């Protein structure tokens, strides 16, 4: 099984990348391969980072898409984890390299993790939706058929590549509060890992994520309490959640298009700020 998560538009409040990183640590995963970033990134948009080693030597850290191998405890299959960053260019070629590697390794199932911004309160467990395009897989995993139409990210392109190559794939998405989008959400990571565990019929020790979720809720609540309007809004979201239960409406294409526009605008603003700092 390949489990993939990408930082970027598919990763609201870093819920998906945090979940994948947690799995890599929990399963003692070992890195064994990388995708060369040279052909897939605009380094002015996703800048490499300079780091110091021993306080003296400068090292360049490039945007990474790395593969890790792991044995899942008490499971009848192994896992390959793909942790990385959504590329800027050549998405079909990028996807082709991933699919080719899955063939070489004998991968039988691809599961992607994602997190989206939604009208959900930070004081409740993060809702998770799951979908698959293959009718047989939908029945086997108890998911829903994907009916979404609209803008997509590298996750959508990867699933299309899997479909074209006959490789079963499924997608899990956690919803995170849009008003706390700049805060990493361990609640979303917890929800994704719990849902993945149920799909695999394996138990995961999520104690660390549970503790982090409690701290996250306290911190966000403290900030929300400083603004009466936001506090009232969160109470309304809590009321809706109690009415709807765990049900989550998948955002429309227009909603995701607006979110993509917002993401690109904020990305461009960060890029200009970095360039201004570099010029100083």
C-alpha positions, 0 to 999 in steps of 0.5 A, spaced: 500 500 500 502 507 498 500 512 502 501 519 500 500 526 502 503 533 499 503 539 502 500 545 499 493 546 496 491 539 498 493 540 505 489 545 509 492 547 516 497 541 515 492 536 517 494 531 511 502 532 512 502 531 519 498 525 519 503 522 514 509 524 518 506 521 524 505 514 520 512 514 518 514 515 525 509 510 528 511 505 523 519 506 524 519 508 516 526 508 512 527 513 507 529 509 500 528 514 494 526 521 492 524 524 486 529 529 483 525 536 484 529 539 478 524 538 473 518 539 477 518 546 481 519 553 480 524 555 485 522 562 485 515 560 488 518 554 492 524 556 495 530 552 497 532 553 504 539 555 507 541 551 513 547 551 518 551 545 520 555 545 526 554 553 526 558 554 520 557 550 513 551 552 509 547 546 506 541 547 501 535 543 503 531 543 496 523 541 496 522 534 497 518 528 495 521 522 499 519 515 499 519 511 506 518 503 507 515 501 513 512 494 516 505 495 519 504 492 525 499 486 526 497 487 518 498 483 512 501 488 508 507 493 508 506 500 506 510 505 502 509 512 504 510 518 500 511 525 503 512 531 499 510 538 496 505 539 491 509 540 485 509 547 480 510 543 473 509 537 469 504 534 473 503 528 469 510 526 468 511 527 476 505 522 477 507 517 471 514 517 476 510 515 482 505 510 478 511 507 475 514 506 482 508 503 484 508 497 479 516 496 480 514 495 488 508 491 487 503 496 490 496 494 490 492 500 493 494 507 493 491 512 499 491 519 499 490 524 505 488 531 504 485 536 508 480 542 506 478 548 509 470 548 511 465 551 516 467 546 522 468 548 529 475 547 532 472 544 538 469 538 535 473 532 532 475 533 525 470 530 520 473 525 514 470 523 508 472 518 503 471 516 496 474 512 491 473 511 483 473 504 483 466 501 484 469 495 487 473 498 492 467 503 494 464 497 496 470 493 499 472 499 503 465 502 505 467 509 502 463 513 497 463 514 489 467 520 487 462 525 484 466 531 485 467 536 479 471 542 479 479 544 480 483 539 483 490 539 485 496 533 485 492 529 489 486 529 483 491 528 478 495 522 481 488 518 482 487 519 475 494 516 473 492 510 478 485 509 474 489 510 467 494 504 469 488 500 473 491 501 480 486 501 485 486 508 489 482 511 495 482 518 498 481 521 505 479 528 506 479 531 513 475 538 514 479 543 518 476 550 521 477 555 515 478 561 521 484 557 524 487 555 517 494 558 519 495 553 525 497 546 524 491 541 526 493 535 530 485 534 530 485 533 522 491 528 523 488 524 528 481 523 524 485 521 518 490 516 521 484 513 525 480 512 519 486 509 515 486 504 521 479 502 520 480 501 513 486 497 514 483 494 520 489 495 524 490 499 531 494 505 531 496 508 538 494 515 537 495 518 544 500 523 542 495 526 537 490 526 542 494 530 547 496 535 541 489 535 539 487 537 546 493 543 546 490 545 539 483 546 542 485 550 548 490 554 544 485 556 538 479 557 544 484 562 547 484 566 541 477 565 539 475 568 546 478 575 544 473 576 539 466 576 540 464 575 533 468 569 532 466 566 538 459 567 536 460 564 529 464 558 533 458 557 537 453 557 531 458 552 528 457 547 534 450 548 533 450 545 526 455 540 528 450 537 533 444 537 528 448 534 522 452 529 526 458 527 523 455 528 516 460 533 512 458 536 505 463 536 500 465 543 498 462 545 491 467 546 485 465 554 486 467 553 493 474 550 492 475 555 486 475 560 491 479 556 496 484 555 490 484 563 488 485 565 496 491 559 496 495 562 490 494 569 493 497 568 499 502 564 496 504 570 492 504 575 498 509 570 501 513 570 495 513 577 495 515 578 502 521 573 501 524 577 495 523 583 499 527 580 505 532 577 500 533 584 497 535 587 504 
